[in-house]
């Protein structure tokens, strides 16, 4: 999985791996006024009369009501808005939402209903003439929101169970639905960590995953847009709550154990890119991402990564030419126009890790087509950006051999597990994959 740039500021804390706290300095507590008054001796009261006694009584009263500093205000935990099932829902005008617990249903029309799951466990939602309708309820207008009324309330959409609120509305085309899940950042991580890394991995690797995922999400908050992230590898995989109580308890331990901890560089959280397998070396971001134009220390890469346990540490992928884009390609790409058959296929590599700068394809006329490495991966549906190539028989195919799965920038997930097996802590793992960074605990995680 990977992550995308943006910026945000945040703010909560608790027992966790060590990290700096962004809480600021508070003045020393005020002393109670009475503590500064020396005890009165009986002989000093002699002959002073009622006035002094009243004065002492008044002073005692003031002492009991002396002003004290208000408790420090802890910033609220940030919320994140996740677009769910973006492509599948856009193609349908109906869906079913399962509910557990107490909910409030609100619509654009102003309608508001209390819903208890025991009475109405599912809602049938349909898009009709531009408005949303729920079977058994009055018309709701162009959107509806389901708001949980207790912390344990969950909803189910497309067989996945989620915490937080749900908003349903038509797509811009008006032909389908779009769903947005809004919830606290820590609850969001319960639906990320176990899907990005296997829960059977060592704690230190999974703490690293939780911190990287939290940082990526917080930097990705986009106040000017109607959602922050999507639920797939365009950002990071988010699939809601896991099915078993054991898995949920393990995730809670991992997330709570790192609550509020983020990766920072020069005092600011960074975009913490990560991927499955680097094949031995992670890569500087400017070698891979077209939008990164200058070196950035936390994205400069790491060597000697122990990710051999991944089945994609090394791979082979043959590709026949002249049959259109491979169905395994990760995303749509413009067709690569070649005059077949080819007479040569060579590669310009970057100086580390076998990462490809350009793929050079030569046809019978001697014309050379130069394909940037990032584009070659998309066009040919390759697992990674580090590969070699040989021209197949007759010049009608390419034989790719490569290393790693994913873009290769930032933390290698299998490498993090390898480092944990070597006894590294999560702090050491993250410092290795994001050079020059520090772990910081955000104020919302304060006890």
N, C-alpha and C positions, 0 to 999 in steps of 0.2 A: 504494500500500500504506500501511498505517498500523500503529500500535503501541499497547500498553496499559500502564497504570500498574502499578507494584510497586516494590520496592526490594531491593538486594542490595549486598554488598561483595565486592571481588574482589582479585585480585591478578595479568607477565613482560616484556621490552623489546628494542630493537635499532635499526639504522639506519632512520630514518623521518622524517617531517615533525616539526618541532619541537613539543615538548610538555613540560610539567612532569613530573617523576618523583616519585612518591609513595614514596620509598625511606627516608626518615628520615635522621638524622645518625648517623654511626658515630664512635667514639672514634679519635684518631690512632693509627696502628700502633705497637705496642710496639717499642722499640729492642732489638736484641740486647744481652744483658748485657755481652759482651766489648767492645763498641764504646765503653763508658764507662771501660774500664781503660787507663790510660796505658801505653805500651810500657815494659817493664822493661829497664834498662840493665845490661850485664854486671857493672859494678862493684858494683851493689846486691846481686848474688847472692853476692859473695865472703864466705865464712865463714858463710853462713846455714845450710848443711847440707841434709840429705836432707828434713827436715820441710818446709822452704819449697818445695823442688822438688815434693814430693808435693802440697802445697797448690796450687801453680800448675797441676799436672796435673789436679787435681780441679776447679779453677776452669774450666780449658779444657773439661773434660767437661760441666760445668754449662752453660757458654756454648753449646755445640753443641745442648743439649737445652732451651734456654730456651723457656718457653711463648710461643706466638703466638696471636693472635686467630683463632678459627675463621672460615671463610669465611661471609659473609652468607648466610642462608637465603633462597632465592628462592621465593616462594609458587608453588604449582602453577597451571598454566593452568586456569581454570574450565571445567567441562563443562556442556553444555546438553542437555536431553532434549526431543526434537521428536516430536510425535504426527504420524505419517505417514498420509496417505490416510484421514482419520478417517471420512468418510461412506461412501466406496466399500467399505472393508474391513468396516465394520459390517454390511454387507448380504450378506457372503459367509462361508461356513464353511470355505473352502479357499483356499490360495494357494501359490505357488511362489517359492522364494527361490534366486536364483543366487549362487554364491560364486566368488571369485577370491582365491587365496592360502591361507594356513594359518589355521584357525579352531578354536575350542573350542565344542562344543555342550553346554549344560547345561540340565537340566530341574528342575522343582520336585520330582520324585521322587527327586532325588539322582543321577540318571544323568548321566554326563559322557563325552563322546566327543571325540577329536581328528578333525578333518575337513580333508583336503587337497583343494583344488578340482580338482586333476588327476584324483583318484580318484572324487570325487562332486561334480560341478559344480553340481548343483541339489538342493534339498530340497523334497519335496512335503509340505506341512503341512496337516493337516485338524483340524477341531474335531468331536470325537465324544463324546457323553454328558458334556459339560462338561470334557473333557480334551483336550490337544493330542497329536496323533500325527504322527510323521514316518515316511514310508515307509522300511522297512529298519532302523528303530531300535525299541528297546523303548519302551513308553509313558512319556511325560515328565511327566505331571501337568498342572496347570492353567496352567503357563507354560513357555516355553523362552527361552533367551538364546543368541545367537551372539556370541562374543567374539573379535575379531581377535587373531592372534598375531604379526603384524608390521604395520609402519606403512602398508604399501601394500595390505593386504588390503581388498577391497571386496565389498559385497553388492549384488544387484540385486533390486528389488521393484517390480512393476508397471511394468517397462521403464525404471526409473530406477536409477542407480548411486550408491551412498553409501559414505562412509567411516564408521568408528566401529562401535559395537555395535548389535545389534538385539534387541529383546524383543518376543515375540508372546504374547498372552493373549486370553482371551475378553472380549467387552464385558460391561458390567454386566447386560445382558439375557440373556447367554449364547447369543445367536443369531448372533453374528458375531465377527470378530477385530478386535483393535486392535494397532497396531505403534508402538513407540517407539524412536527412533534416539538413542543417547547418544554424544556426541563432544565434542572440545575446541572451544572457542568460535571459534578461528581456522580450524579445518577446516570448521566450520559455515558461516562466511562465504564459503567457496569455493562453496557451493551457494546463496548468497543474492545476492551483488553483481551477478553477470551476468544474473540473472533480474529484478532490480529496476530495473536501468539497462542500456542497450545497451553492449556492450563496445567498440563503435566510438566511444564518446564520449571526450572528452579526459581525460587522467589526473587533473587536479585535480577534475573533477566526480566521477569514480569514486572517488578518495580520499575525497571528502566522503561518498559513498554508503557506503563501507566503514566509516568512522568512525561515521556515524549508525546503520548496521545493527548494529555491534558494541555501541554504547551501548544501543540499544533492547533487544537480546538480554540483556545483562548485567543491566539493570534489571528485565527480565522474568523472571528466575529465581525459581522458586516452590518452595522447599524443602518446604512442607507439602502439595504436590500430587504426583501420580505422573507429571506431565510439566510442562514449562515453557511451551512455545509450540506452536502448530500450524503447518502448513507452507503456509498460504495467506494471503490478504490480511487475515484477522482479526488476524494478527500481521504477518509479512513472508514473502514468497514464498521457499520453500526447495525446490529440486528436485534436490539432490545434485550430483554432478560433471557438468560439461559434457562433450560427446562428444569433441571434438577436442583433441589435445595442445596446439595453439596457444592455444585458449581457456583450457585449464587453466593453461598457463604465464602467460598474461596475468593471470588471476585471482590466481595465486600472487604475482605481482609487486605487485598492488594491495593484497592483504591483508598480505603481508609488509612492504610499504612503510609501513604504518600500524600495525604490530603493537602491540596493547595501548593504542592511543590512543582516548580517549573524550571526550565532551562533558560538562563539569561546570558546575554553578552553585553558588556559595558552597561549593565543595569537594566536592560530591556529584554523581555522574552523574545525568542527567535522562532522562525518557522522551522520546526524540527522534522525535516524530511526523514522518512525511514522506508525500508524495503525488505523483502524476504531474504534474499541471498545475494552477496556481492561477488562471490567466487574467489575471494582472497584479498581484494583491495576495494575500498570505497573510493569514490571519484569526486573531484572538485565540481561543484554545481555548474560552473560556467562551461564545462565541457559537454554538459548534457542538456541543460534547459536553455532554450533560445532567449528567454526573458532575463537571464542572469548575464550581465555584461562585464562584471568586475569580480575579482577574487574576494571572498568573504571568509575569514578564518574559520568560523564554525562549520562551514561547508567545504573545507579544503581537503577532506578525505583522510583515511587511515589505512595502514598497510598491515599485512600478516594477519588477516582476519580469519579466525578459526570456524568457518561455516561449512566444513566438509560434510556434516551430517545431513545437509539438504540434498534432496535427490536432484536438485537443479544446480548443484555446485559445478557440474559439467553437463553439457547437453549437446545433442545433434538434432538439426531440423532441416531436412531437405525441402526445397521449394521448386515446383515446376513452374516454368514461365509460360505466359500466353494464356493463362486460365483465369485471369482476374485476381482480385485481392483474395488472399487466403482467409477462409472463414474464421480462423483463430486470431486474426488481427485484433488488437485491443480496441481500436477505435477507427471510425471511417477515415480514409485518407484519399487524396486525389490519386487517380490512376497514374502509374508510372509508365510512360510511353517509351517502349524500346523497339528497336529494329532487330528482330530475331532472324537467325540465331546470333548469340554473342560469341565473340572470339576471345575475350579475356575478362576476368573478374579479379580485382585487387583491392586492397584496403590500405588507407592511411590511418595509422593508430596514434592515439595520444601516448605520451611517454610512460604511463603506468597502468597496469591492470588489464591491458588488452582492450581498452575502450576505443570505440571506433570514431574517428573524426569524419572520414568520408569513405563511402563505398564507391569504387570506380568500375563502371561497366562499359566495355568496349564492343561496338558492333562491327559488322563486316566492312563497313565503309571507313572504319578507323575513328568514328565519332565516339567520344567518351562522355557518358552520362555520370555526373558527380552527384551522389545522393548523400546528404548529411547523415551521420550515424543515428540521430534521433528520429529522422524520417524513415530510414531503412528499417528500423525496428517496427514502426507502425505499418509500413507498406507490406512487409513480409511476415508480419505477425510473430516476431521473434521474442524470446523470453527476456532478453536483456540487451544491453548496449555493448557488451564485451564479446566480440566474436571474430572468427576467421571465416574465409569462404574459399571454396573451390568451384570451378566451372564444371558442370556435369556433362555427360556424353552428348555430343551433338550441339552443344551450346544452348540447350533448351531447358536447363535446370541449374540451380545453385545449391551447393551442399554447405550449409552453415554448421559450424561447431563453435560452441560458446561456453560462457561461464556465468553463473548467477541468474537470478530472477528478479526483475524490477529495475528501477532506474539507477541504483547504485549510489545514490546520494544520502548522506546522513547515516543513521543507525542501520546496521545489518541485523535483522532480527535473529537469524540463525547464529550469527556471530556473537550477539549478546548472550545467547544461551551457551555458546562455546566458552566465552569469557567467564560466565558464572560457574561453569564446571571447573575452570582453572582457579576458582576462589576469588574472583574479582567481585567487588561490591557494585551496587547500582551506580554509586557516585563515580567510581572508576570507569565503569562501562560508558556512561554518558560523557564523561570528560574525554574519553578516547575517541568517540564518534563525533563529538561536537567540540573540537579543540578550542581552548581559550574561554570556555563557558563556566558559569557557576550555577549551583542550585540555590534557588531562593524560595521561601515560603510566602505566599501572598497573604495580605491582611485578612481576607475573608475566612481563612483557616484558623484564626486565633481562638484559643479556648475561651 
